[in-house]
């Protein structure tokens, strides 16, 4: 895949193609729109400065997601070190899919991340393992635990609208 990193056309195309997906992934980790936007901006800066070689568009997408998740996790760790009690930005909407997202966002970060990549981005367990650089078995375990937590929450009736 031939990339012209410094050109306005490449940057515009990359932003148009990947911004929404990257914002969603960053938000799943950070639970803050402003922080997610910062993480995505940092991701595009890394794309331009590192100028990685991609075999195809799928490779580019996976690289961008991996970088976004890593930046988001680093931002979260830094925020927790600097301010152990953080206020989370609520999601206000009448759309049930966003109410379900609220429930997913209550999960610990390692579970939120795999749920997002699996269900919202459509990656397989093997692909998620590659993106996060963890064993496939760990991804499977995290998915199973996250599903169990979500199922328990749903069965307790807090989210009867589903």
N, C-alpha and C positions, 0 to 999 in steps of 0.2 A: 504494500500500500504506500503510495507516494504522498508524503505530507510536505506542504510548504508552510512550516510553522510560523514564520514571520509575517505571512500575508494576511491582510484583512479578511480575505475570502475564507481562508482556512479557519481562522478564529471565529468568524461569524457562523460558519457551518457547524463547527464543533459546539458552540454555545447553543445554537438553535436545535441541534440534534440531541444533545445530552443534558441540557440544563434542568429540565423538569424531572428527569429520572434521578439526577444527582442531588437535587434539592430534596426530593422525597427520601432518598437514602440517608442524607445528612440529617433531615428532620427526625427520622426514625431513631437515630442515635441521640441527637441533641435536644429534641423536644422544644426547639425555639426556632422560629422563622429567621430571625436576624442572624443567629449563630449558624444556621444551615446555609444562609446566603454567603456568609463569610467563608465557610468551609468550601463551598463550591467555587468561590472566587479564587481561593488559594489553590484549589485543584487545577483550575485553568492556568494559573500562573506557573504551576509545576509543569503542566503540559508544554507550555511555551519555552520554559527555561531548560527543562530536561531533554526535550525533543526525542522521546523514545521512538523506536521503530515498531510499527504495527504490521502484522501479517495481513490483517483484514479489519473490517469495521467491528466485528465481534470482539476481536482482541483489543481494539481501542476502547470499546465500551467497558470491557472487563477491567482494563487498566484504570480507567477513569473512576469506576465504582470502587475499586480497591483503594485508590488514593483518597477518594472522598471519605470512605469509611475510616481509613487510618487517620486522616486529619481530624475527622469528627471525634473519634475516640480519644485522640490526643487533646483536643480542646476540652472534652468532657473531663478527662483526668486533671487537666490544669485547673479547670473551674472548681472541681471538687477539692483540690488541694488549697486553693485560694479562698474558697467559700463553701464549707462543708454542707451548709443548708442552702439549697437553691430553690428559687421560685420557678415553677414550670408554667409555661404559657399554655392556657387552655385552648382547646379547639372548639370554637362556637359554630355550630351548623345544625341544620335540621335533617341533613342527609345521614341515613343510618350507616353508610360506609365510613363516614368520619366518626360516628359514635363508636363503631367497632375499632377504628384507628385509635381512639382515646383509650380503649381497653388494652389494645396491643402496646400502647405507649406506657402503660403501667408496669409492663414486664421489665425485668433487669436487662441492661443493655446487650448482653451477649445473646439473649433470647430475642429481643426486638430486632436485632440486626439480621439473624438468620431467618426469622419470620418474614421480614421485609424482602430480603433477597429471594426467598423461595416463593412466596405468594404474590408479592407485588411486582417483582422483576422477572419471575418465571425461571430462575436458575435452578439447575439440578443440585442435589447434595454434593456431587463431585465438583461441580463448577463453583459452588459456594466455598468449598474447602480450598480450592485453588485461589479464589479471590481473597479469602481471609487468611490463607496460609496456615490452616489448621487441618488435622486429619478428618477424613470423611466421617468416621465414626463419631467424632466430636460434634460435627454438624448434625448428624442424625439424632444424637442424644439431646442436643439443645432444642431441636425441633420437637422431639417427643415431649420434653419437659415443658416447653412453651405451650404446646397444645393441651397438655394436662392442666396447666394453670388456667388457660383460657376456658377450657371445658368446665372446670370447677367454678370459675367466676360466673359463667353463663348459667350453670345449673343452680346456683344460689339465688338466681332471680334478679340480680341487680340490672340485668340487661334484657328485660322481657320483650323488648321491641324487635328482637331478631326472629 
